[in-house]
């Protein structure tokens, strides 16, 4: 049984069923704009999903910072700041003074968020709101709102699996054969050819021998 829904090159986990027509209508009413087809298509498989993928955010110094906006909001009936599209939309208007037709749709592990800008000016672009962190956390992208991608589809195309994160997760958290099976499925979708990678392939093989030996013993 597959652990993931596949969408483009993305392995999507923990998604809820596709939203109903009534849920879509409630979102569009609150948003004051129709949802674009590419976002509606994603919601069919990625409603309230978890996506362990990174994107590059300009750091204002000529480089980029890797950020992972992994938690996608639900199409469920929303209230306020509750990980639903409607609830987060209401919260963004009150707390961030967001205008109409701008929809928050995902969050990183903190308070940085992604927005779909469906205003006449935005034309479906993706905005990133970066929350400022204390200086001791190290360099990061400038706080505030920035354009991240010209469309939702372009944003999805920009997502990638971070090799260092894969290696760290294999080293620290792969403690059962089932963990390796899940990792292999995830990588087969998002990082084809990973078995030939000298670091990932070697560590995966080492872990498999270690865990299989433990099962046999």
N, C-alpha and C positions, 0 to 999 in steps of 0.2 A: 504493500500500500504506500502510495506516495505521501511524503510529508509536506510537499510544497505544491502550490499552484504556480504554473509557469505563465509569464506574460513577457513577451519579447525575450530579453536576455536575463530576466529577473526571476529569482526563486522567492515566491511570496508565501509567508507562513502566518498562521493564526488568523486568517481572514474570516469574517462573518459571511453569511449568505448574501447574494446580490441584493441591493436595495429594491424596495417596491416602488411602483409608480407614485404612490402617495408620499413616500419618503422623499423621492426626487422632487416632487411638486412642492413639498414643504421647504426644502432647501432653496429652491429657485425663488419661491415667494419671499423668504427672508433675505436672500441675496439681492433680489430685484434684478435678476438677470438669468438667462438660460445657461445651463452648464454646457460646455463645449463637448462635441462628440468624443474626443480622445479621452477626456476625463470621465465621461459616462462609461466608456468601454473599460477603463481601468477599474472603476467601481464594481464591475461585474465579477472581478476576481480579487480585488484588493480592498474591499470594504473593511475598514478598521484593521488593516493588515500590519504586519511587522516586516520591514525590508532592511536587511543587514547590508546596506550598500552605502558607499561614500560618494561625495561630490566635492569638487574643488571650488572653494570660495576665495575670491581675490582678497589678499590681506592688506592692500593699500600700500605695500612696499615693493611691488613688482613680483611678488610670489603668490602662493596660494596656501590656504589652510584646508585640511581635510575635515569635513564635517559629515556626520551621519544623522540624517533626519529619518529615523527608523520607525517612528510611531505615527501611523496614518489614522485619521479620524473616521469615526463611524457615521453612517447615514441614519442612524437611529434618531428617534425623537429627542431633541436636545433641550437643555435648560440654560446653563451658564458655566463656561469653563469646565466642561465635563468630557472632553475627548470626543465630542460629536461635532459634526460640521456646523449644525445650527447653533449649538451651545458655544463653540469657540468663536463663531462669527459674532454672536452677541457680545461676548467678552472682549473681542478685539475692538469692537466699536466703542465700548465703554472705556477700556483700559488703555488702548493705543490710539484712540481717535481715528480709526480706520473709516474711510468713507464707504458708501454703498458700492456694490459690485466687486468687492475684494474679499475673497474667501480663504480663510486659513484651512490648510488641509493636512499638515504634518508638523511634528515637533521632534527636536533632538532629545537627548536625555535630560535637558534642562529647560530653559525658557526661550530658546531660539526656535523660530517657526518659519514655515513656508506658506506663501499666499499665492492664490491664483487671481491675477488682476484682469477682470473682465470689463473694466471701464472702457470708454471710447479711446482713451489715451493708451491704456495697457494692452488691449487687443489680445488678451489671453496669455500674457507673459507671466513668468514665475518670479516672485519677489522673495527675498530672504530677509527676515528680521533677526539680526544678531544681537543677542543680549550681552551686555558688557560683563566681563568677569574681572575679579581682582588681579592686580599686576603679578602676584606671585604664581599664578597659573601659567605664565609664559605668554609669548606673542600669540595674538589671534586676530581674526578679521575685524575690521572696525565695527563698532556697535552701530546699530541703526538699520535702516531699510536700504536694500540694494537690489538691482535687477540681476537675477541669477541665470535665467534662460529666456529665450524669446517665446517659448510655448511650453505647455505641459509635456508634450511628446519629446521636445528637445531636452527638457530636464531629465526625463526617464532615460533617454539615450546617453546622457552624460554620466549616469550612475555606474559604479564599478566596485568590484570586490577588492579590498585592500589586502595585499599579500602578507604584510606584517601581522595583520589581525588574524588571518587564517593560521599562520605559524604559531602565534601566541595561544590561540584557542586550542589548537591541536596539542600543544605542549602542556597546557594547564588543565584543560577540561575534558579531553578525550580519555575517559576512564572505563568505558564499556564498548564492546563491539557495535552496539546500536548507535553510539555516538559517531563512530567512523562511517557507518552506513548513511547517517544523516548528512555528514560532511561531504561524502562522495556525491550524493544526490545534489546538494547545494552547489558544489563546484562544477559538476557536469553541466548544470544549467548556466551558471554565470561566468565560469572560467574554463571554457573548453581547452583541452590540452594540458590541464594541470598535472596530470600524471607524469608528463615529461619534464615538468619543472624540477630542476635539480634540488631545490630546497623543499618544496611542498611534497613532491613525490617521494623523496627520500624519507622525510619525517613521517609521512602517512604509512609508508611501508614498515618503518621501524615500529610505529605504534601498533600496526596490525599484527606484526609478529609477537610483540610483547603481550597484547591483549588476548590473542588466540592461544598463546602458550598458557596464559593464566586460566583460560576456560578449560583447556585440556587437562591441566593439572587438577 
